[in-house]
């Protein structure tokens, strides 16, 4: 809920951008600080999603991306089993645990260490390692209802290269989702502007009833990221 709106609501709902319209904090360039660092700090200080994340106890502004996607597509429900790929620092895991309740189960993995989130099983590791899928399957203990992927490779500054790298991660995440999702399940993955490559999009549409692209308001306006939301897994690729 946006601060100062005069309305009450549950944690994580609303549009934080409305709370800081017209407000702006300038940051002086300190001695020894690069201009790029000053610009980053100024953007953080003036970002309503960063401010609202701190107020609500979320670990990153990215939590609001998942909140907005769920409010649009309604895929997070009580008691589901979810695998969170690229989970650090844990904002998406926090949101899923809030919306799933005590009967839900979330398993997450990231290259970086993730501080514990109550009710979730979080492991540090590379999802691209050969043993990572089996580690996640063992922890989720059965088919998953949702696979979330907010994985992103480090930016090279070259748009075409960055697109190929993030699409590679998306393809691997989608293949994992085909293997682990229960029928009717959902896959949510990050893509860059231009959306999914045609071959992957065809495969997703064959395996899910609906496949859509969305850009949450919480995604920075200068960011090329979008999210792909595939719902209604048909289960055709699941191993016997």
N, C-alpha and C positions, 0 to 999 in steps of 0.2 A: 504494500500500500504506500502511496506517495505521501511523504510527510507534509503536513499543512493543508491537506485536501479537505479536512473537516468531516471525513467519513471514517468509519471503522471497518476493519476487514482482517482476514487471516494473514499470518506472516507470509511475506513473499508475493502478495498480490498487488496489482496496480502498476502504475507507470512512474518510476522514480524520476524520470526526466522532467516531469511536471513540477517537481519540488524545487528545482534549481534554475528555472528559466529566469533570465535577467540577472543572475548572480555570476560573478566572475572573480577569481583570485589570480593575481599576477605574482609570478615568482621571479625574484631578481637572480641574475646569473652570478653565482658565487665564484670566488677565486678558485681555480683548479677544477671547476665543474664544466664539462663540455656543454655546448649549446644544445646538443641533442638530448642530453640528460635533463637540462633545464626545461626543455619543451615537454619531455615525458612527464616530469614532476608536475608541471603546470596542468597538463591534461588530466593527470590523476586527481589533483586537488579540485578541479572543476568538473569532474565526471560525477553526475548524480547517482549513477549505478554503483560506483566505488563507495560513495558516501552512504548509500542505503545498505549496501552489503555489510559495511562496518556496523551500522546501527542494528541490523538484524542478526549479526553474528555469522554471516556467510563468509567463507574463506576467499571468495573471489566474486567479481562482478558477473562472471560467466554463469553463476547460479540463476540469474534472471533470464538468460537465454533459454534454459531448460524450462523455467517456469512459464515463459511466454509460449514456448512450443506446446507444452502440456495444456495450457489454457485454450489454445487453438485446436489441438487435435485430440485431447482427452484420453491419453494412453496410460497415465499413471493412476493405478487403482490399488486399493487396500489388498494386501496379501500376495502381491506378485513377486516373482523372482527375477532379478535384474543383474546383468553383467555390465559394468562400467569400464570401458577401455579408455586409457588416457585420463585417469581419474584425478590426478594431482591438480590442485592442492586439496580437492575434496568437496568443492562447491556443489557439483552435480550429485554426489553421493549424499550430501546433506539434504538436498531437495527431495531425492527419491525416498530417503528414510522417513522424512516428514510425511510424505504423501502415501507411503505404503503402510505405515503403522507397524506395530510390534510383530504382526503376523507376516510381514514381508521380509525378503532376504536380498541383500545387495552384496555382490562380489566385485571388487575393483582392482585394477592393475595400472601401474605407471612406472616409467624409468626412475622417477624421483620417489623418495620416501614420502608417504602420506601419513599425516597424523591420524590417530584413530577416530572413527566416527561410530558412535554407539549403534550397535546392531548390525554393522557391516563388516565383512571380511576383506581387508585391503592388503595387497601384496606388492612388494617392490620388485620389478622385473621388466624385461623387454618383451612386449607382446609378440614381437617377430621371432623370438627364440622358439626352437622346435617344441620344447616342452611346455610352453606357456598355455596353449589351449587346454591341454590335459590338466594342468594345475587349476585352471579356472573351472573346468567341468567337475573336478573332484570337489571343489568348494561349493559349487552351486547345487551339486548332488541331484541331478535330474535335468530335464529340459528347462530352459529359461523362457520367461514370458517376454522379456525385452532385452535387446542388446543396444547399448548406447556407445557411440564412439565420438569423442571430442579430440581424438588424436590429431596432432599436427607436427610435421617435421620442421626443424629450424629453418627460418627464411634465408634464402640465398641472395635475395634482392633481385633475382631474375624471375619475372612472373611465370614464364613458360616452365622453367625448371621446378619452381615451387608448386605449380599446378600438377605436374607429373608426380612429384613426390607425395603430395597429399592424396592424389587419386590412387596411388599405390597402396597407401595405408587404408583408404576406404575400401578398395577391392578385397584386401585381406580380411578386414573387419566384416565385410558382407559375406564372404565365404564362411567365416566362423559362424555368423548368424544363421546361415543356411543349415549348418551342422547342428547347432545347439538349440535353436528356437523350437518351442512347442507350436503346433498348429494354431493359427490365429494370432501369433506373436507379432511384435513390432521391432523394427530396426531404425535407429536414428543415427545418422552419420554426417560429419562435417565435409563440405565440399567447397571449392573456390569458384568464383564467378565463372559462369559457363556451364555449371552443373556437372552431373555425372557424364562420363564418356558413354557413347551410344551403346557399346557392347554391354557395359555394366548395367545401364538403364534397361536394356531389353531383358537381361537376366533378372533384375529386380522386379520388373513388371510381370515376368512369367511366374515368379515365386510369391508375389504379394498381390492382394486384391487392389490396393491403392498405393501409388507412389507420388509424392508431392515434394516440391521445394519450397522453403520458407526462409525469410530473413528476419529474425527477431529484432525489435527496436533496440534491444540491449547490445546487438552487434554494432560496433562503431561504424559510423557513416562512411568512413574512408577505408573500411575493411572489405575485402573481396569475398569474405566467407558467407556461405549459405548453409542451410541444413536440409538434408534429405530425410523425409519421414515416410517409411514404408510400413504399411499396416495390413494385417490380415494374412499372415504367412500361410501358404498352402501346404507346406510340409512335404513337397514332392522330392526334395533332395535329402531328406533325413535318412540316416542309416538305420537299417533294421535293428 
